Amino acid sequence: MKFWQKIFLGTLLIFVIAFDAGVYILTSRVYDFNRERETNNSIREQNVILSSVTGRISNAETVYGDAAWNEDRLTALLQPLGEYYKPQGVVLALYEEDTAIYGELEVPALKLLHLSDTEHKNTMDGMWEGRRYVFVASKIPDYPHLTLVYGRDISQLDG
């Protein structure tokens, strides 16, 4: 092999390795950015839903008095929201301590439920029903015995 061919192949090899490394780093950073964006969007949307749930419970408390402690009433308050958000890739669950009152997120949500106060939010990524979700959990203000868990499908980031 001639000297110029060795130089050409060596340069080409270095270029390909550098290019692949650059593509990998860029792709990794874009993925991390998109994942962080989805988590932040999920936290914001969970805040909106949380304020709606707080208002619904508060309104039901004025009528029934025990709505925050009655599982059937809490389920009736959350079911319309759950059905509204489900086509958008969002699932909701409501817990009293470790007991599910509404929703179907028992397994992935258990790690999220141990919150110290109403200001704190727990987030985590996880698999549920074969899809990747970001989960956000927080206590409901004025009803600290209740925890709202929000799950958003982010599997489009993996595909």
DASULSUL-V846052 format. One record per run of one state. SS is the DSSP state (H for helix, E for strand, L for the rest). FROM is the first residue (numbers start at 1). TO is the last residue. If there is no record, write none. Layout:
BEGIN
ss->SS from->FROM to->TO
ss->SS from->FROM to->TO
END
This chain:
BEGIN
ss->L from->1 to->2
ss->H from->3 to->64
ss->L from->65 to->70
ss->H from->71 to->86
ss->L from->87 to->89
ss->E from->90 to->96
ss->L from->97 to->98
ss->E from->99 to->102
ss->L from->103 to->105
ss->H from->106 to->112
ss->L from->113 to->120
ss->E from->121 to->128
ss->L from->129 to->130
ss->E from->131 to->140
ss->L from->141 to->142
ss->E from->143 to->153
ss->L from->154 to->154
ss->H from->155 to->157
ss->L from->158 to->159
END
